[in-house]
Amino acid sequence: MAVELPADFGFVLIVLVLTFLLNLYLSFAVMAARKKYNVHYPNLYAVESENKEAKMFNCVQRGHQNFLEFLPFYLTFLILGGLKHPKLAAVSGVGYLIGRFFYFKGYSTGVPDNRMKRGGIYYPFFFSLVGYTISLAVSLLAAR
């Protein structure tokens, strides 16, 4: 079975590159936090009994870790949903990334509740990608 990509799928590919760039930014932010808060590899998190700024580092680390935990689902729904609705998926993908950026920035303040103040906007964009993927599934099943 051959898969034919819609001409507008290029927009989805641009969002994939933006996703890579955001992940790179978050990775560099964690590396900078490691240096700033004196958290050495291979430790994933700082221990509060050993580091008075452990919470600050751990919040930065968790902001990036949460991004990575959702990444496989986001990428799957972006790509599959983009096969049927490339422009809508691309717009939703950018909205998701903006929300994830603010989620990370809020989390990085050291107050975990700040992550949802502006970062929570990623949820509707994520679920719209789920919807576009369901739309693709329905259209494929209807074409049988």
LOKE-635071 format. One record per residue: residue number from 1; y, x, z of N, C-alpha, C in turn; residue in three letters. Coordinates in steps of 0.001 Angstrom, whole numbers, always signed. Each point is the difference from the previous one (the first is absolute). Layout:
% residues N
NODE     k      n.py      n.px      n.pz     ca.py     ca.px     ca.pz      c.py      c.px      c.pz     r
NODE   NUM         Y         X         Z         Y         X         Z         Y         X         Z   ala
...
//
This chain:
% residues 144
NODE     k      n.py      n.px      n.pz     ca.py     ca.px     ca.pz      c.py      c.px      c.pz     r
NODE     1     -1172      +840        +0     +1172      -840        +0     +1237      +887        +0   met
NODE     2      +848      -205      -956     +1242      +756       -87     +1092      -725      +769   ala
NODE     3      +822      +773      +668     +1131      -567      +726     +1259      +339      -782   val
NODE     4      +726     -1022      -359     +1243      +205      -728     +1164      -165      +969   glu
NODE     5      +797     +1026      +115     +1142       -36      +915     +1172      -694      -672   leu
NODE     6      +681      -871      +718     +1199      -621      -576     +1082     +1057      -219   pro
NODE     7      +838      -216      -975     +1056      +963      -316      +902      +274     +1206   ala
NODE     8      +229     -1012      +818      +877      +157     +1160      -679      +688     +1185   asp
NODE     9     -1254      +393      -144      -712      +663     +1090      +656     +1338      +359   phe
NODE    10      +809      +516      -892      +751     +1223      +286      +863      -131     +1244   gly
NODE    11      +493     -1203      +260      +782      -230     +1219      -854      +228     +1242   phe
NODE    12     -1246      -430       -63      -921      +207     +1124      -250     +1496      +186   val
NODE    13      -145      +723     -1092      -227     +1452       +87     +1195      +714      +639   leu
NODE    14     +1195      -474      -300     +1197      +581      +635       -46      -236     +1504   ile
NODE    15      -418     -1183      +421      -104      -302     +1427     -1071      +879      +653   val
NODE    16     -1062      +308      -719     -1014      +914      +535      +601     +1377      +267   leu
NODE    17      +853      +460      -894      +679     +1289      +205      +941       -96     +1207   val
NODE    18      +718     -1103      +130      +881      -197     +1157      -797       -18     +1299   leu
NODE    19     -1204      -568       -51      -874       -19     +1177      -376     +1415      +402   thr
NODE    20      -354      +810      -976      -305     +1407      +263     +1200      +711      +626   phe
NODE    21     +1185      -250      -534     +1207      +657      +519      +305      -437     +1431   leu
NODE    22      -188     -1282      +314      +221      -452     +1373     -1012      +655      +931   leu
NODE    23     -1243       +77      -403     -1005      +650      +836      +359     +1466      +228   asn
NODE    24      +496      +663     -1020      +429     +1392      +130     +1146      +115     +1014   leu
NODE    25      +965      -898       -89     +1117       -10      +941      -497      -188     +1433   tyr
NODE    26      -903      -969      +201      -529      -255     +1339      -786     +1206      +512   leu
NODE    27      -747      +635      -878      -769     +1192      +388      +929     +1115      +459   ser
NODE    28     +1067      +233      -743      +961     +1039      +381      +684      -343     +1323   phe
NODE    29      +265     -1286      +216      +616      -420     +1267      -930      +293     +1173   ala
NODE    30     -1293      -219      -182      -958      +309     +1074       -68     +1509      +217   val
NODE    31       +11      +768     -1080       -20     +1464      +156     +1238      +495      +754   met
NODE    32     +1136      -569      -317     +1232      +382      +702       -80      -394     +1475   ala
NODE    33      -574     -1176      +270      -154      -451     +1392      -972      +904      +759   ala
NODE    34     -1028      +489      -675      -930      +941      +646      +754     +1231      +490   arg
NODE    35      +858      +498      -856      +771     +1195      +357     +1000      -322     +1118   lys
NODE    36      +729     -1092      -157     +1035      -384      +959      -569      -266     +1389   lys
NODE    37     -1152      -699       +49      -571      -404     +1294     -1146      +898      +456   tyr
NODE    38      -205     +1103      -748      -972     +1025      +389     -1428      -569      +132   asn
NODE    39      -445      -666     -1049     -1357      -546       -40      -762      +768     -1080   val
NODE    40      -972      +763      +409      -708      +892      -912     -1276      -635      -542   his
NODE    41      -348      +428     -1218     -1289      -398      -575     -1109      +614      +838   tyr
NODE    42     -1135      -607      +142      -498     -1181      -702      +295     -1309      +721   pro
NODE    43      +863       +38     +1014      +282     -1222      +765      +654     -1050      -891   asn
NODE    44      -602     -1171       -12      +563     -1100      -769     +1176      -615      +746   leu
NODE    45      -124       -84     +1324     +1044      -571      +843      +340      +958     +1128   tyr
NODE    46     +1176      -188      +581      +415      +775     +1163      -517      -696     +1257   ala
NODE    47      -297      +798     +1017      -492      -529     +1276     +1173       -43      +973   val
NODE    48      +244     -1180      +573     +1174      -183      +857        -8      +909     +1222   glu
NODE    49     -1162      +314      +527       -58      +870     +1185      +332     +1451      -340   ser
NODE    50       -44      +354     -1288      +268     +1378      -424     +1326      +160      -739   glu
NODE    51      +583     -1103      -432     +1197       +86      -829      +931     -1151      +370   asn
NODE    52     +1176      +348      +522      +923     -1040      +462      +558      -850     -1148   lys
NODE    53      -111      +490     -1231      +492      -759     -1146     -1148      -570      -832   glu
NODE    54     -1135      -159      +644     -1187      -492      -706      +238     -1354      -652   ala
NODE    55      +666      -896      +694      +207     -1346      -555      +801       +63     -1295   lys
NODE    56     +1021      +847       -44      +811      +114     -1212      -854      +470     -1174   met
NODE    57      -781     +1055      +223      -848      +490     -1083     -1033     -1054      -389   phe
NODE    58      -634      -604      +982     -1054      -966      -284      +519     -1204      -785   asn
NODE    59     +1235      -381      +235      +581     -1110      -760      +209      +391     -1465   cys
NODE    60      +452     +1228      -238      +143      +472     -1377     -1367       +46      -666   val
NODE    61      -970      +565      +703     -1354      +119      -535      -605     -1373      -296   gln
NODE    62      +174      -960      +914      -558     -1336      -189      +662      -727     -1174   arg
NODE    63     +1305      +234      -194      +672      -624     -1137      -638      +411     -1318   gly
NODE    64      -317     +1283      -119      -659      +480     -1214     -1459      -437       -45   his
NODE    65      -671       +88     +1126     -1413      -385       +53      -191     -1458      -392   gln
NODE    66      +898      -872      +454      -119     -1410      -346      +190      -207     -1500   asn
NODE    67      +916      +754      -594      +188       -50     -1454     -1308      +358      -702   phe
NODE    68      -657     +1066      +480     -1253      +447      -616     -1133     -1007      +206   leu
NODE    69        -5      -673     +1139     -1051      -979      +285       +63     -1189      -961   glu
NODE    70     +1198      -385      -418      +168     -1129      -919       -82      +428     -1467   phe
NODE    71      +121     +1307      -264      +127      +497     -1369     -1121      -445      -938   leu
NODE    72     -1276       +70      +380     -1043      -426      -960      +126     -1472      -399   pro
NODE    73      +341      -848      +948      +141     -1423      -302     +1210      -243      -894   phe
NODE    74     +1124      +625      +364     +1226      -137      -796      -237      +459     -1437   tyr
NODE    75      -611     +1173      -172      -227      +526     -1349      -933      -895      -799   leu
NODE    76     -1044      -493      +644      -945      -890      -680      +701     -1257      -487   thr
NODE    77      +761      -639      +883      +673     -1246      -380     +1126      +242     -1000   phe
NODE    78      +692     +1133      +116     +1061      +329      -961      -586      +167     -1402   leu
NODE    79     -1071      +768      -103      -579      +282     -1310      -665     -1241      -592   ile
NODE    80      -839      -673      +786      -692     -1178      -532      +971     -1144      -286   leu
NODE    81      +897      -263      +942      +990     -1052      -231      +902      +331     -1173   gly
NODE    82      +262     +1297      -181      +839      +442     -1106      -641      -159     -1362   gly
NODE    83     -1314      -164       -55      -663      -227     -1286      +398     -1346      -604   leu
NODE    84      +228      -985      +863      +397     -1336      -495     +1503      -237      +125   lys
NODE    85      +596      +527     +1043     +1426      -236      +273      +705     +1348      +221   his
NODE    86      +121      +827     -1052      +510     +1362      +212     +1426       +74      +546   pro
NODE    87      +903      -805      -511     +1385       +73      +482      +117      -513     +1430   lys
NODE    88      -662     -1120      +288       +42      -537     +1363      -645      +972      +989   leu
NODE    89     -1119      +581      -393      -676      +955      +875      +881     +1222      +234   ala
NODE    90      +680      +454     -1029      +877     +1166      +152     +1153      -309      +961   ala
NODE    91      +608     -1160      -151     +1091      -393      +911      -523      -108     +1428   val
NODE    92     -1151      -630      +161      -589      -123     +1337      -381     +1360      +556   ser
NODE    93      -477      +878      -852      -343     +1352      +437     +1211      +759      +505   gly
NODE    94     +1109      -114      -697     +1232      +660      +452      +472      -615     +1319   val
NODE    95       -61     -1323      +108      +376      -658     +1255      -873      +466     +1152   gly
NODE    96     -1293      +123      -259      -937      +493     +1012      +396     +1411      +450   tyr
NODE    97      +301      +869      -965      +360     +1382      +334     +1300       +74      +796   leu
NODE    98      +959      -829      -344     +1260       -40      +760      -286      -442     +1430   ile
NODE    99      -809     -1039      +136      -380      -454     +1340      -727     +1085      +778   gly
NODE   100      -891      +714      -664      -742     +1069      +673      +914     +1154      +412   arg
NODE   101     +1012      +279      -802      +970     +1030      +357      +720      -395     +1291   phe
NODE   102      +473     -1242       +66      +701      -455     +1202      -937      -123     +1196   phe
NODE   103     -1242      -352      -251     -1010       -49     +1061      -138     +1391      +624   tyr
NODE   104      -126     +1005      -852      -122     +1379      +468     +1251      +447      +754   phe
NODE   105     +1167      -288      -573     +1253      +412      +658      +147      -661     +1366   lys
NODE   106      -343     -1272       +93       +76      -687     +1285      -980      +565     +1007   gly
NODE   107     -1214      +249      -443     -1030      +561      +885      +419     +1387      +485   tyr
NODE   108      +623      +769      -876      +383     +1378      +310     +1113      +110     +1037   ser
NODE   109      +575     -1112      +411     +1035       +42     +1035      -598      +268     +1376   thr
NODE   110     -1330      -127      +111      -648      +167     +1295      -167     -1310      +742   gly
NODE   111      +484     -1071      -599      -162     -1342      +568      -875      -779      -988   val
NODE   112     -1302      -106      +268      -907      -612      -973      +426     -1383      -491   pro
NODE   113      +626      -805      +838      +423     -1336      -432     +1044       +44     -1115   asp
NODE   114      +711     +1112      -140     +1013      +115     -1053      -602       -15     -1403   asn
NODE   115     -1290      +246       -95      -622       +64     -1320       +77     -1342      -735   arg
NODE   116       +49     -1091      +748       -19     -1319      -629     +1396      -563      -255   met
NODE   117     +1040      +638      +521     +1357      -568      -142      +384      -185     -1464   lys
NODE   118      -176     +1021      -803      +231      -135     -1433     -1266      +287      -786   arg
NODE   119      -927      +736      +615     -1221      +397      -691      -962     -1129      -263   gly
NODE   120       +87     -1066      +778      -906     -1126      -174      +152      -714     -1331   gly
NODE   121     +1050      +358      -756      +182      -653     -1305     -1101      +371      -986   ile
NODE   122      -815      +995      +333     -1051      +359      -947     -1091     -1068       -79   tyr
NODE   123      -187      -795     +1038     -1090      -989       +18       +42      -990     -1165   tyr
NODE   124     +1123      -682      -273       -28      -946     -1122      -281      +674     -1339   pro
NODE   125      +472     +1238      -158      -261      +715     -1249     -1487      +344      -120   phe
NODE   126      -593      +407     +1117     -1427      +314        +1      -816     -1240      -363   phe
NODE   127      +296     -1113      +639      -779     -1209      -260      +268      -581     -1386   phe
NODE   128     +1162      +286      -575      +212      -420     -1389      -924      +792      -924   ser
NODE   129      -228     +1279      +309      -943      +798      -796     -1411      -559      +120   leu
NODE   130      -362      -446     +1186     -1300      -649      +197       -69     -1250      -890   val
NODE   131     +1069      -759       -27       +48     -1208      -827      -148      +296     -1487   gly
NODE   132      +644     +1055      -494      -116      +368     -1418     -1437      +406      -324   tyr
NODE   133      -668      +642      +955     -1388      +400      -211      -915     -1222       -19   thr
NODE   134      +271      -952      +869      -773     -1255       -15      +222      -722     -1327   ile
NODE   135     +1222        +7      -486      +309      -618     -1287      -816      +646     -1120   ser
NODE   136      -102     +1319       +38      -817      +714      -996     -1453      -439      +112   leu
NODE   137      -528       -62     +1208     -1398      -388      +207      -259     -1409      -540   ala
NODE   138      +898      -915      +297      -162     -1385      -456       +15       -60     -1515   val
NODE   139      +916      +729      -629       +72       -42     -1466     -1239      +632      -640   ser
NODE   140      -554     +1036      +627     -1210      +601      -536     -1197      -944      +135   leu
NODE   141       -75      -678     +1133     -1100      -947      +217      +129     -1215      -917   leu
NODE   142     +1221      -441      -251      +228     -1153      -870      -331      +320     -1456   ala
NODE   143       +85     +1268      -373      -251      +408     -1386     -1496      +149      -298   ala
NODE   144      -853      -174     +1006     -1442      +186      -216      -577     -1046      -885   arg
//
